[in-house]
């Protein structure tokens, strides 16, 4: 990424501002809502995936830490965690094996077919949120299948988050949804980043000097938006969530079939 034009550098910085915004605002979307645009600037996924991964590790851990600090006004009483650790454990139990299969490529499936399936499912979920009638599978088996598919896609390309969100949003209160997902992404992305190091992928560390501040700007704006959403009506929160999911799925489908 050392021989790009000034315009390309500016566009990449703006996309990472957007990436930081959607990640902190909703708890997901840092990869799936920015990678298609980044690839229009430079069509090399392995240049951007390590950068996105490190950004997620930095900002997810920072956000969880800040939200769980003991307030000076608590007078020794601990606040309830913003992460649902019990549900996080259940998610990991289902996701970890397909995640590893995806990371190490033990099963090779057509990427465009898998991506199309996940975006169609997410699109259906998003419409149900927008009309304020969230779809409930009513089946642990169906939820597990969706989570395993999301884990596998996450292992191969880091775009499995929307399908995992579609399941997790059914079971987590909105106050814990984002930070629980941040904790999950931290673990899953750490595995992916370890695989990058293992196979010798360039982590583009020099470019974090200017891209981390760009993502930080978007992150701060996203924190403000997320706080406003938490104080809004629950139905409004899920309509916003559904709208973003619909944008994700539509963008993804267009990208897949181009």
VEXDREN-2710 file (C-alpha; in Angstrom, 1 decimal):
% VEXDREN-2710
k/r/px/py/pz
1/UNK/0.0/0.0/0.0
2/UNK/3.1/2.2/-0.4
3/UNK/2.5/3.2/-4.0
4/UNK/-1.0/4.6/-3.9
5/UNK/-2.1/8.0/-5.0
6/UNK/-3.1/10.8/-2.6
7/UNK/-6.7/10.4/-3.5
8/UNK/-6.6/6.7/-2.7
9/UNK/-5.1/7.4/0.7
10/UNK/-7.8/9.9/1.5
11/UNK/-10.5/7.5/0.4
12/UNK/-9.1/4.7/2.6
13/UNK/-8.9/7.1/5.6
14/UNK/-12.5/8.1/5.1
15/UNK/-13.6/4.5/4.8
16/UNK/-11.9/3.7/8.1
17/UNK/-13.7/6.6/9.8
18/UNK/-16.9/5.0/8.6
19/UNK/-15.6/1.6/9.8
20/UNK/-15.0/2.9/13.3
21/UNK/-18.4/4.6/13.4
22/UNK/-20.5/1.5/12.5
23/UNK/-18.4/-0.8/14.7
24/UNK/-18.9/1.3/17.9
25/UNK/-22.4/2.4/17.0
26/UNK/-23.8/-1.1/16.5
27/UNK/-21.1/-3.5/17.6
28/UNK/-20.6/-5.0/14.2
29/UNK/-20.1/-3.9/10.6
30/UNK/-16.5/-2.7/10.8
31/UNK/-15.5/-5.3/8.2
32/UNK/-18.6/-6.1/6.2
33/UNK/-19.6/-2.5/5.7
34/UNK/-16.2/-1.2/4.9
35/UNK/-14.4/-4.0/3.0
36/UNK/-16.5/-3.7/-0.2
37/UNK/-15.6/0.0/-0.4
38/UNK/-11.9/-0.6/0.4
39/UNK/-11.7/-3.2/-2.4
40/UNK/-13.0/-0.6/-4.9
41/UNK/-9.9/1.5/-3.9
42/UNK/-7.5/-1.4/-3.9
43/UNK/-8.6/-4.9/-4.8
44/UNK/-6.4/-6.8/-2.3
45/UNK/-8.3/-8.2/0.7
46/UNK/-5.2/-9.4/2.5
47/UNK/-4.0/-5.8/2.7
48/UNK/-7.0/-4.6/4.6
49/UNK/-8.2/-7.6/6.6
50/UNK/-5.2/-7.5/9.1
51/UNK/-5.7/-3.7/9.6
52/UNK/-9.4/-4.2/10.2
53/UNK/-8.6/-7.1/12.6
54/UNK/-6.2/-5.1/14.7
55/UNK/-8.6/-2.1/14.8
56/UNK/-11.3/-4.4/16.2
57/UNK/-8.9/-5.8/18.9
58/UNK/-8.0/-2.3/20.0
59/UNK/-11.4/-0.6/20.0
60/UNK/-13.4/-3.5/21.2
61/UNK/-11.2/-4.1/24.2
62/UNK/-11.0/-0.3/24.9
63/UNK/-14.8/0.0/24.8
64/UNK/-15.5/-2.9/27.1
65/UNK/-12.9/-1.7/29.6
66/UNK/-14.3/1.8/29.6
67/UNK/-17.8/0.6/30.0
68/UNK/-17.0/-1.7/32.9
69/UNK/-14.8/0.6/34.9
70/UNK/-16.0/1.0/38.5
71/UNK/-17.5/4.5/38.8
72/UNK/-16.2/6.7/41.5
73/UNK/-19.8/7.3/42.5
74/UNK/-20.4/3.6/43.1
75/UNK/-18.9/3.8/46.6
76/UNK/-17.3/0.3/46.3
77/UNK/-20.3/-1.3/44.7
78/UNK/-19.5/-3.1/41.4
79/UNK/-21.6/-2.3/38.4
80/UNK/-23.2/-5.1/36.4
81/UNK/-21.0/-6.1/33.5
82/UNK/-22.0/-4.9/30.1
83/UNK/-21.0/-8.3/28.7
84/UNK/-23.2/-11.3/29.1
85/UNK/-20.4/-13.7/29.8
86/UNK/-22.7/-16.7/30.1
87/UNK/-24.3/-16.2/26.7
88/UNK/-20.9/-15.4/25.3
89/UNK/-19.7/-18.9/26.4
90/UNK/-22.7/-20.5/24.7
91/UNK/-21.9/-18.7/21.5
92/UNK/-18.3/-19.7/21.6
93/UNK/-19.2/-23.3/22.2
94/UNK/-21.2/-23.3/18.9
95/UNK/-18.9/-21.1/16.9
96/UNK/-15.4/-22.2/17.7
97/UNK/-15.2/-25.4/15.6
98/UNK/-16.7/-23.9/12.4
99/UNK/-14.5/-20.8/12.9
100/UNK/-11.4/-22.9/13.0
101/UNK/-12.5/-24.9/10.0
102/UNK/-13.0/-21.6/8.1
103/UNK/-9.6/-20.2/9.2
104/UNK/-7.6/-23.2/8.2
105/UNK/-9.6/-23.9/5.0
106/UNK/-10.2/-27.5/6.0
107/UNK/-13.4/-27.4/3.9
108/UNK/-13.4/-25.5/0.6
109/UNK/-16.8/-24.3/-0.4
110/UNK/-17.6/-21.7/-3.1
111/UNK/-17.2/-18.3/-1.5
112/UNK/-19.8/-16.5/-3.5
113/UNK/-22.5/-19.2/-2.7
114/UNK/-21.8/-19.0/1.0
115/UNK/-21.8/-15.2/1.0
116/UNK/-25.1/-15.1/-1.0
117/UNK/-26.8/-17.4/1.5
118/UNK/-25.7/-15.4/4.5
119/UNK/-26.8/-12.1/3.0
120/UNK/-30.2/-13.4/1.9
121/UNK/-30.8/-14.8/5.4
122/UNK/-29.7/-11.5/7.0
123/UNK/-31.9/-9.6/4.6
124/UNK/-35.0/-11.5/5.7
125/UNK/-34.1/-10.9/9.4
126/UNK/-33.6/-7.2/8.8
127/UNK/-37.0/-6.7/7.2
128/UNK/-38.6/-8.4/10.3
129/UNK/-36.8/-5.9/12.5
130/UNK/-37.8/-2.9/10.4
131/UNK/-41.5/-3.8/10.5
132/UNK/-41.1/-4.4/14.3
133/UNK/-42.0/-8.1/14.1
134/UNK/-38.6/-9.7/14.8
135/UNK/-38.4/-13.3/13.4
136/UNK/-37.9/-15.8/16.2
137/UNK/-36.8/-19.2/14.9
138/UNK/-38.2/-20.9/18.0
139/UNK/-35.6/-23.7/17.5
140/UNK/-32.3/-24.0/19.1
141/UNK/-31.3/-26.2/16.1
142/UNK/-32.0/-23.5/13.6
143/UNK/-30.1/-20.9/15.7
144/UNK/-27.1/-23.3/16.0
145/UNK/-27.1/-23.8/12.2
146/UNK/-27.1/-20.1/11.6
147/UNK/-24.3/-19.5/14.2
148/UNK/-22.2/-22.3/12.7
149/UNK/-22.6/-20.9/9.2
150/UNK/-21.7/-17.4/10.6
151/UNK/-18.7/-18.8/12.4
152/UNK/-17.4/-20.5/9.2
153/UNK/-17.9/-17.4/7.1
154/UNK/-16.2/-15.4/9.8
155/UNK/-13.2/-17.7/9.6
156/UNK/-12.9/-17.4/5.9
157/UNK/-13.5/-13.8/5.3
158/UNK/-14.6/-11.9/8.5
159/UNK/-18.1/-11.2/7.1
160/UNK/-20.0/-13.7/9.2
161/UNK/-21.0/-11.1/11.8
162/UNK/-24.5/-10.2/10.5
163/UNK/-25.8/-13.7/10.7
164/UNK/-24.4/-14.1/14.2
165/UNK/-26.1/-10.8/15.1
166/UNK/-29.4/-12.0/13.7
167/UNK/-29.4/-14.8/16.3
168/UNK/-27.8/-13.0/19.2
169/UNK/-30.2/-10.0/19.0
170/UNK/-33.0/-12.4/19.9
171/UNK/-31.5/-13.4/23.2
172/UNK/-29.6/-10.4/24.5
173/UNK/-30.9/-7.1/25.9
174/UNK/-29.9/-4.1/23.9
175/UNK/-27.8/-2.8/26.8
176/UNK/-25.6/-5.9/26.5
177/UNK/-25.7/-6.7/22.8
178/UNK/-22.9/-4.5/21.6
179/UNK/-20.3/-5.2/24.3
180/UNK/-21.1/-9.0/24.3
181/UNK/-20.5/-9.0/20.6
182/UNK/-17.3/-7.0/21.0
183/UNK/-16.0/-9.7/23.4
184/UNK/-17.0/-12.4/20.9
185/UNK/-15.3/-10.5/18.0
186/UNK/-12.2/-10.0/20.1
187/UNK/-11.8/-13.8/20.6
188/UNK/-12.7/-14.8/17.0
189/UNK/-10.5/-12.1/15.4
190/UNK/-7.6/-13.0/17.6
191/UNK/-7.7/-16.5/16.1
192/UNK/-7.9/-15.1/12.6
193/UNK/-5.0/-12.7/13.3
194/UNK/-2.9/-15.6/14.7
195/UNK/-3.5/-17.4/11.4
196/UNK/-2.3/-14.3/9.5
197/UNK/0.9/-14.3/11.5
198/UNK/1.4/-18.0/11.1
199/UNK/1.2/-17.9/7.3
200/UNK/3.3/-14.7/7.1
201/UNK/0.7/-12.2/6.0
202/UNK/1.9/-8.6/6.2
203/UNK/0.0/-6.9/9.1
204/UNK/0.6/-3.5/7.5
205/UNK/1.8/-2.2/10.9
206/UNK/3.3/1.0/9.5
207/UNK/-0.1/2.1/8.1
208/UNK/-1.7/1.9/11.6
209/UNK/0.1/5.2/12.4
210/UNK/-2.5/7.1/10.3
211/UNK/-5.4/4.6/10.0
212/UNK/-5.9/4.1/13.8
213/UNK/-6.6/7.9/14.3
214/UNK/-9.0/7.8/11.4
215/UNK/-10.9/4.8/12.9
216/UNK/-10.8/6.5/16.3
217/UNK/-12.6/9.6/14.9
218/UNK/-15.4/7.3/13.7
219/UNK/-15.3/5.3/16.9
220/UNK/-16.0/8.4/19.1
221/UNK/-18.9/9.4/16.9
222/UNK/-20.3/5.9/17.0
223/UNK/-20.2/5.8/20.8
224/UNK/-22.3/8.9/20.9
225/UNK/-24.8/7.5/18.4
226/UNK/-25.0/4.2/20.4
227/UNK/-25.7/6.0/23.6
228/UNK/-28.5/7.9/21.9
229/UNK/-29.9/4.6/20.6
230/UNK/-29.9/3.0/24.0
231/UNK/-32.1/5.8/25.4
232/UNK/-34.5/5.5/22.5
233/UNK/-37.5/3.2/22.4
234/UNK/-36.6/-0.5/22.0
235/UNK/-38.6/-0.7/18.7
236/UNK/-36.6/2.3/17.3
237/UNK/-33.3/0.5/18.3
238/UNK/-34.3/-2.6/16.4
239/UNK/-35.6/-0.7/13.4
240/UNK/-32.2/1.0/13.2
241/UNK/-30.5/-2.3/13.6
242/UNK/-32.7/-3.8/10.9
243/UNK/-32.0/-1.0/8.5
244/UNK/-28.3/-1.4/8.9
245/UNK/-28.6/-5.1/8.4
246/UNK/-30.6/-4.5/5.2
247/UNK/-27.9/-2.2/3.9
248/UNK/-25.3/-4.8/4.8
249/UNK/-27.1/-7.6/3.0
250/UNK/-28.0/-5.5/0.0
251/UNK/-24.4/-4.3/-0.4
252/UNK/-23.1/-7.8/0.1
253/UNK/-25.3/-9.3/-2.5
254/UNK/-24.4/-6.6/-5.1
255/UNK/-20.7/-7.2/-4.3
256/UNK/-21.1/-11.0/-4.5
257/UNK/-22.7/-11.0/-8.0
258/UNK/-20.7/-8.2/-9.6
END
